[in-house]
Amino acid sequence: FVTASSATPNSTPETTTTRVNNAGVKLDETVSVSKGKIRLDTWISSRVDGVSRARVQSSIRQGLVIVNGQVIDKVSHNVKAGDEVHCTISKLQPLRAEPEDIPLDIVYEDQHVLVVNKPPHMVVHPAPGNPKGTLVNGILHHCSLPCVAAYSNQEEDEDSDDEETFSDDEGMIRPGIVHRLDKGTSGLLVVAKDEHSHAHLAEQFKLHTIERVYISLTTGVPSPSQGRIDVPIGRDSNNRIRMAAIPGSLSRGRARHAASRYKVVETLAGGGSALVEWRLETGRTHQIRAHAKYMGVPLLGDEVYGGTKSMALSLLQKRVSRSDQEEIIELVSRMDRPCLHAIVLGFEHPCTGEIIKFSCPPPPDLAEIVGLLRRSGREMVTTKLCVIFSLNLMPRAKWNNLSILVYKLIVSDIDSAVA
């Protein structure tokens, strides 16, 4: 489908790490930073090994952290050099997510981590409106996971990458989940099976050392064919469930830094669509979808960000062969998710230090439509080449204005398709 290297370990890593509760671990230190301020949860996480940031945040919210003699329960509280911090790590709380016997496509598993190929339409973790049938419910049936508590009256963690770290919102349980994929997005996702692994993987995501490659189908073709998008992403003021790329808004606090690298792997259907590879430098909510919309090429099937069925059909119908038009209409009409797949995932094993890398093919719905667009686009190029050949057999002196126009249009269309 698209070239992607894979290096899956053949055996379970030999190094083992004893799982510890860490409850009651104390930290009594004076903040020492070179300059400026640092978030309280970030500073404590950097001082306590093997404890997840979510666990630190829960300790703060439970009133177990004192700064300069005052209890601080706000995770985003800023500390500065000279502040005296006393912290006690909270106890692990029982899970409130129910195990369910849900089939899982497990790509790799050992006693520390689990790599899963998430199907489209599956929600990663329980939430209001999706209490059951999630990836977490299935994983809990498959194996045990580190316990995580949910807390109410919790403010949003403004400094976390929405798709790279997990923090508990009211009523939500995300045991072992280090990063997330949208409900409609398919592909690879790593799950931590103990707290040490969770903390180690979360740090890799924070430092952006995790290798993640996505592929997508776009409506239209990005121009230029490869590049880097460095445009902040924030909540869309006109639609609270949608994010938006907002140029120049970073300093005003409306959005946060977001950067994506993209490359057109293949132009399909004479320029009506493209297979695009994405590599993320940050992990904002809906980052690829928002950046693709910003470029004017929303993902095919992404109704929220402009990749509507009507838009896709208007671009594709006139660019595919007549024999394929009915099938294109059927496939596009059935597409009920953004055409986005996490195809490659690579990271440092949290216990062995080994760099491991996985790849998985796209699910049938995406593979089928790519195959049809690829085949049909080639058929159209072949047909147009025959037309050009026929025109070239005719002496140029006998060409009328219509012949010249047709020739120019066909050559232009073939160039874009072959590109």
C-alpha positions as CSV (number, residue, x, y, z in Angstrom):
1,F,0.0,0.0,0.0
2,V,2.8,2.4,1.0
3,T,6.4,1.5,1.8
4,A,7.0,1.4,5.6
5,S,9.7,-0.4,7.4
6,S,8.9,-2.7,10.3
7,A,11.1,-4.2,13.0
8,T,8.9,-6.2,15.4
9,P,10.7,-8.0,18.1
10,N,10.7,-11.8,17.8
11,S,10.9,-12.4,21.6
12,T,9.7,-11.0,24.8
13,P,12.4,-8.6,26.3
14,E,14.4,-10.3,29.1
15,T,14.7,-7.3,31.3
16,T,12.0,-7.1,34.0
17,T,10.9,-4.3,36.2
18,T,9.2,-4.9,39.5
19,R,5.8,-3.1,39.6
20,V,5.5,-0.9,42.6
21,N,2.6,1.1,44.0
22,N,4.6,4.2,44.9
23,A,1.8,5.3,47.3
24,G,3.2,7.4,50.1
25,V,6.4,8.3,48.3
26,K,7.4,11.8,49.6
27,L,9.2,14.7,48.0
28,D,10.6,17.5,50.1
29,E,12.7,19.8,47.9
30,T,13.5,23.4,47.1
31,V,12.7,24.4,43.5
32,S,15.8,25.1,41.5
33,V,15.2,26.4,38.0
34,S,17.5,28.5,35.9
35,K,15.0,31.2,35.2
36,G,11.3,31.9,35.0
37,K,8.5,29.7,36.3
38,I,7.5,26.1,35.8
39,R,4.2,24.2,36.3
40,L,3.9,22.4,39.6
41,D,2.9,19.1,38.1
42,T,5.7,19.3,35.5
43,W,8.3,20.0,38.2
44,I,7.2,17.2,40.5
45,S,7.1,14.7,37.6
46,S,10.7,15.6,36.8
47,R,11.7,14.9,40.4
48,V,9.9,11.6,41.0
49,D,10.9,8.6,38.9
50,G,8.5,6.0,37.7
51,V,5.3,7.9,38.5
52,S,3.0,9.1,35.8
53,R,2.1,12.7,35.4
54,A,-1.5,11.8,35.8
55,R,-0.7,10.3,39.2
56,V,1.1,13.5,40.2
57,Q,-1.9,15.6,39.1
58,S,-4.2,13.4,41.1
59,S,-2.0,13.9,44.2
60,I,-2.1,17.7,43.7
61,R,-5.9,17.6,43.4
62,Q,-6.3,15.6,46.6
63,G,-4.5,18.3,48.5
64,L,-1.3,16.3,49.0
65,V,1.0,19.0,47.8
66,I,2.2,22.0,49.9
67,V,4.1,24.9,48.4
68,N,5.7,27.4,50.9
69,G,3.4,26.2,53.7
70,Q,0.2,26.4,51.7
71,V,-1.8,23.5,50.2
72,I,-2.0,23.8,46.4
73,D,-4.6,21.8,44.5
74,K,-4.2,23.4,41.1
75,V,-2.0,21.3,38.8
76,S,-1.1,24.3,36.6
77,H,0.2,26.4,39.6
78,N,3.5,27.9,38.7
79,V,6.5,27.5,41.0
80,K,9.8,29.4,40.9
81,A,13.3,29.1,42.2
82,G,13.4,29.0,46.0
83,D,9.9,27.6,46.5
84,E,9.6,24.9,49.1
85,V,7.6,21.9,47.9
86,H,6.3,19.0,50.0
87,C,4.5,16.3,48.1
88,T,3.0,12.9,49.0
89,I,2.1,10.6,46.1
90,S,-1.5,9.4,46.3
91,K,-2.7,5.8,46.5
92,L,-3.8,4.0,43.4
93,Q,-7.6,3.9,43.1
94,P,-9.7,1.1,41.8
95,L,-10.8,1.3,38.2
96,R,-14.3,2.2,37.3
97,A,-14.1,0.9,33.7
98,E,-15.7,-2.5,33.2
99,P,-13.8,-5.3,31.3
100,E,-15.6,-6.4,28.1
101,D,-14.9,-9.3,25.8
102,I,-14.1,-7.3,22.7
103,P,-11.9,-8.7,19.9
104,L,-8.5,-6.9,19.7
105,D,-6.0,-6.8,16.9
106,I,-2.8,-7.1,19.0
107,V,0.3,-6.4,17.0
108,Y,2.8,-6.9,19.9
109,E,2.6,-7.6,23.6
110,D,5.0,-8.3,26.5
111,Q,4.6,-7.8,30.2
112,H,5.2,-4.1,30.0
113,V,3.6,-2.8,26.8
114,L,0.8,-3.6,24.4
115,V,0.6,-2.4,20.7
116,V,-2.9,-2.5,19.2
117,N,-4.2,-1.9,15.7
118,K,-7.3,0.2,16.5
119,P,-10.2,-0.3,14.1
120,P,-12.1,2.8,12.8
121,H,-15.2,3.8,14.8
122,M,-13.8,2.4,18.1
123,V,-13.5,5.0,20.9
124,V,-10.2,4.7,22.9
125,H,-11.5,5.2,26.4
126,P,-14.8,5.4,28.3
127,A,-16.4,8.9,28.4
128,P,-19.9,10.3,28.8
129,G,-21.9,9.0,25.8
130,N,-19.4,6.1,25.3
131,P,-19.3,4.2,28.6
132,K,-18.8,0.8,26.9
133,G,-17.3,-0.9,23.9
134,T,-14.1,1.1,24.1
135,L,-10.5,0.0,23.5
136,V,-9.9,0.3,27.3
137,N,-12.9,-2.0,28.1
138,G,-11.4,-4.6,25.7
139,I,-7.9,-4.3,27.1
140,L,-9.1,-4.6,30.7
141,H,-10.7,-8.0,29.7
142,H,-7.5,-9.0,28.0
143,C,-5.0,-8.0,30.8
144,S,-4.6,-6.0,33.9
145,L,-3.6,-2.3,33.7
146,P,-2.3,0.2,36.2
147,C,-5.1,1.7,38.3
148,V,-6.1,5.2,37.7
149,A,-8.7,7.2,39.6
150,A,-11.2,9.7,38.1
151,Y,-11.8,13.0,39.9
152,S,-14.7,15.5,39.6
153,N,-14.5,19.3,39.4
154,Q,-11.3,19.0,37.5
155,E,-10.1,21.9,35.3
156,E,-8.7,21.2,31.9
157,D,-5.0,20.5,31.8
158,E,-3.9,23.4,29.6
159,D,-0.4,22.3,29.1
160,S,-0.9,18.7,28.0
161,D,-0.8,17.6,24.4
162,D,-4.4,16.4,23.8
163,E,-3.3,13.4,21.8
164,E,0.0,12.7,23.6
165,T,-0.7,12.6,27.3
166,F,-3.7,11.5,29.3
167,S,-5.3,13.2,32.2
168,D,-8.6,12.3,33.7
169,D,-11.7,14.4,33.0
170,E,-14.8,13.9,35.2
171,G,-16.1,10.4,34.9
172,M,-13.4,9.3,32.5
173,I,-11.0,6.4,33.0
174,R,-7.9,6.0,30.8
175,P,-5.8,3.2,32.4
176,G,-2.6,2.7,30.5
177,I,-3.5,5.0,27.7
178,V,-0.5,7.1,26.8
179,H,-1.8,8.7,23.6
180,R,-5.0,8.6,21.6
181,L,-6.5,8.3,18.2
182,D,-9.8,9.9,17.1
183,K,-12.8,7.6,17.0
184,G,-12.7,7.6,13.2
185,T,-8.9,7.2,12.9
186,S,-7.6,3.6,12.5
187,G,-4.1,2.3,13.3
188,L,-1.4,1.7,15.8
189,L,-1.6,2.7,19.4
190,V,0.7,1.8,22.4
191,V,-0.7,1.0,25.8
192,A,1.4,0.8,29.1
193,K,0.8,-2.2,31.3
194,D,2.5,-0.7,34.4
195,E,3.1,2.7,35.8
196,H,6.8,2.7,35.1
197,S,6.2,2.0,31.4
198,H,3.5,4.7,31.3
199,A,5.7,7.3,32.8
200,H,8.6,6.4,30.4
201,L,6.4,6.4,27.3
202,A,4.7,9.7,28.3
203,E,8.1,11.3,28.6
204,Q,9.0,10.1,25.0
205,F,5.8,11.7,23.7
206,K,6.6,14.9,25.6
207,L,10.1,15.0,24.0
208,H,8.6,14.1,20.6
209,T,11.0,11.1,20.2
210,I,8.1,8.7,19.3
211,E,8.0,7.9,15.6
212,R,4.5,8.2,14.2
213,V,3.6,8.1,10.6
214,Y,0.0,8.6,9.3
215,I,-1.4,8.2,5.8
216,S,-4.5,10.0,4.5
217,L,-6.6,10.6,1.5
218,T,-7.2,14.2,0.7
219,T,-9.8,16.0,-1.4
220,G,-7.5,17.6,-4.0
221,V,-3.7,17.5,-3.9
222,P,-1.6,19.5,-1.5
223,S,0.6,22.2,-3.1
224,P,3.6,22.1,-2.9
225,S,3.8,18.3,-2.8
226,Q,5.7,18.3,0.4
227,G,6.4,20.7,3.2
228,R,6.0,21.7,6.8
229,I,2.9,23.4,8.3
230,D,3.7,25.5,11.4
231,V,0.4,27.0,12.4
232,P,-1.0,27.1,15.9
233,I,-4.2,25.1,16.6
234,G,-7.0,26.1,19.0
235,R,-10.6,25.6,19.6
236,D,-12.8,26.9,16.7
237,S,-14.8,29.8,18.1
238,N,-17.7,29.0,15.8
239,N,-17.9,25.3,16.6
240,R,-16.7,24.0,20.0
241,I,-16.3,20.4,18.9
242,R,-13.9,21.4,16.1
243,M,-10.3,22.7,16.2
244,A,-8.9,25.3,13.8
245,A,-5.5,26.3,12.5
246,I,-5.2,30.0,13.7
247,P,-2.2,31.8,12.2
248,G,-0.5,34.3,14.5
249,S,-2.7,33.6,17.5
250,L,0.0,31.9,19.7
251,S,1.0,35.0,21.5
252,R,-2.6,35.9,22.4
253,G,-3.3,32.5,24.0
254,R,-6.0,31.4,21.6
255,A,-4.1,28.5,20.2
256,R,-1.0,26.4,20.9
257,H,2.0,25.5,18.8
258,A,1.4,22.8,16.2
259,A,3.7,21.6,13.5
260,S,3.1,18.8,10.8
261,R,5.3,17.6,8.0
262,Y,3.6,16.1,5.0
263,K,4.5,14.5,1.7
264,V,2.4,13.5,-1.3
265,V,3.0,9.8,-1.8
266,E,0.8,9.4,-4.8
267,T,-1.6,11.6,-6.9
268,L,-4.9,9.8,-7.6
269,A,-7.7,10.2,-10.0
270,G,-6.0,12.9,-12.1
271,G,-5.6,15.3,-9.2
272,G,-9.0,14.7,-7.6
273,S,-7.3,13.1,-4.5
274,A,-3.9,12.3,-3.1
275,L,-2.4,9.7,-0.8
276,V,-0.5,11.8,1.7
277,E,2.0,10.9,4.4
278,W,2.1,12.9,7.7
279,R,4.7,13.1,10.4
280,L,3.8,15.0,13.5
281,E,6.1,17.2,15.5
282,T,3.4,17.9,18.0
283,G,0.2,16.1,19.0
284,R,-2.7,18.5,19.2
285,T,-6.3,17.4,19.0
286,H,-7.3,16.8,15.4
287,Q,-4.0,18.2,14.2
288,I,-3.8,16.5,10.8
289,R,-7.4,17.2,10.1
290,A,-7.1,20.9,11.0
291,H,-3.9,21.4,9.1
292,A,-5.3,19.6,6.0
293,K,-8.3,21.9,6.1
294,Y,-6.0,25.0,6.5
295,M,-4.2,23.9,3.3
296,G,-7.5,23.7,1.4
297,V,-7.3,19.9,1.0
298,P,-9.5,18.4,3.9
299,L,-9.4,14.7,4.4
300,L,-11.8,12.7,2.3
301,G,-14.8,11.7,4.5
302,D,-14.1,14.3,7.1
303,E,-17.5,16.0,7.3
304,V,-16.5,18.1,10.3
305,Y,-13.5,19.7,8.6
306,G,-14.9,20.2,5.1
307,G,-14.1,16.9,3.3
308,T,-17.7,16.3,2.6
309,K,-19.1,13.6,0.3
310,S,-20.5,16.2,-2.2
311,M,-17.1,17.9,-2.4
312,A,-15.3,14.6,-2.9
313,L,-17.7,13.5,-5.6
314,S,-17.5,16.9,-7.5
315,L,-13.7,16.4,-7.7
316,L,-13.6,12.7,-8.5
317,Q,-16.6,12.0,-10.8
318,K,-15.2,14.0,-13.7
319,R,-11.7,12.5,-13.2
320,V,-12.4,8.8,-13.2
321,S,-13.4,6.6,-16.1
322,R,-17.1,6.2,-16.8
323,S,-17.0,2.5,-15.9
324,D,-15.8,3.4,-12.4
325,Q,-18.1,6.3,-11.7
326,E,-20.9,4.3,-10.1
327,E,-18.5,2.5,-7.8
328,I,-16.8,5.7,-6.8
329,I,-20.2,7.2,-5.9
330,E,-21.0,4.1,-3.8
331,L,-17.6,4.0,-2.0
332,V,-17.6,7.7,-1.2
333,S,-21.2,7.6,0.0
334,R,-20.3,4.7,2.4
335,M,-17.3,6.5,3.8
336,D,-18.4,7.6,7.2
337,R,-15.1,8.6,8.7
338,P,-12.0,10.7,7.9
339,C,-9.6,8.7,5.6
340,L,-6.8,8.7,8.2
341,H,-4.7,5.7,9.4
342,A,-1.7,5.5,11.8
343,I,0.5,3.3,9.8
344,V,3.9,3.3,11.6
345,L,4.7,3.5,15.3
346,G,8.2,3.4,16.8
347,F,9.5,4.0,20.3
348,E,12.1,3.0,22.9
349,H,11.0,0.1,25.0
350,P,10.5,1.5,28.5
351,C,12.3,-1.4,30.2
352,T,14.9,-2.8,27.7
353,G,15.8,0.5,26.0
354,E,15.5,-1.3,22.6
355,I,14.1,0.8,19.7
356,I,11.1,-1.1,18.4
357,K,9.0,-0.3,15.4
358,F,5.7,-1.5,13.9
359,S,3.7,-1.0,10.8
360,C,0.2,-2.2,9.8
361,P,-1.8,-2.0,6.6
362,P,-4.9,0.2,6.4
363,P,-8.3,-1.3,6.9
364,P,-10.4,-2.5,4.0
365,D,-12.6,0.7,3.6
366,L,-9.5,2.8,3.0
367,A,-7.6,0.3,1.0
368,E,-10.6,-0.3,-1.3
369,I,-11.1,3.3,-2.2
370,V,-7.4,3.9,-2.8
371,G,-7.2,0.9,-5.1
372,L,-10.1,2.2,-7.1
373,L,-8.8,5.7,-7.4
374,R,-5.4,4.4,-8.4
375,R,-6.7,2.1,-11.0
376,S,-9.2,4.5,-12.5
377,G,-6.7,7.4,-12.6
378,R,-4.3,5.2,-14.6
379,E,-7.1,4.2,-17.0
380,M,-8.0,7.8,-17.6
381,V,-4.3,8.7,-18.4
382,T,-4.2,5.7,-20.8
383,T,-7.4,6.9,-22.5
384,K,-6.1,10.5,-22.8
385,L,-2.8,9.3,-24.2
386,C,-4.7,7.5,-26.9
387,V,-6.6,10.7,-27.7
388,I,-3.3,12.6,-27.9
389,F,-1.8,9.9,-30.2
390,S,-4.8,10.2,-32.5
391,L,-4.5,14.0,-32.6
392,N,-0.8,13.7,-33.4
393,L,-1.6,11.5,-36.4
394,M,-3.6,14.5,-37.8
395,P,-1.5,17.2,-39.5
396,R,-1.3,20.3,-37.3
397,A,-2.5,22.4,-40.2
398,K,-5.9,20.7,-39.9
399,W,-6.3,21.3,-36.2
400,N,-9.0,23.7,-35.3
401,N,-9.2,25.8,-32.1
402,L,-11.2,23.1,-30.4
403,S,-8.5,20.5,-31.2
404,I,-5.8,22.7,-29.8
405,L,-7.8,23.4,-26.6
406,V,-8.5,19.7,-26.1
407,Y,-4.8,18.9,-26.6
408,K,-3.7,21.4,-24.0
409,L,-6.2,20.4,-21.4
410,I,-5.4,16.7,-21.8
411,V,-1.6,17.2,-21.5
412,S,-2.1,19.4,-18.5
413,D,-4.3,16.8,-16.8
414,I,-1.9,14.0,-17.6
415,D,1.0,15.9,-16.1
416,S,-0.8,16.4,-12.9
417,A,-1.8,12.7,-12.7
418,V,1.7,11.5,-13.4
419,A,3.2,13.9,-10.9
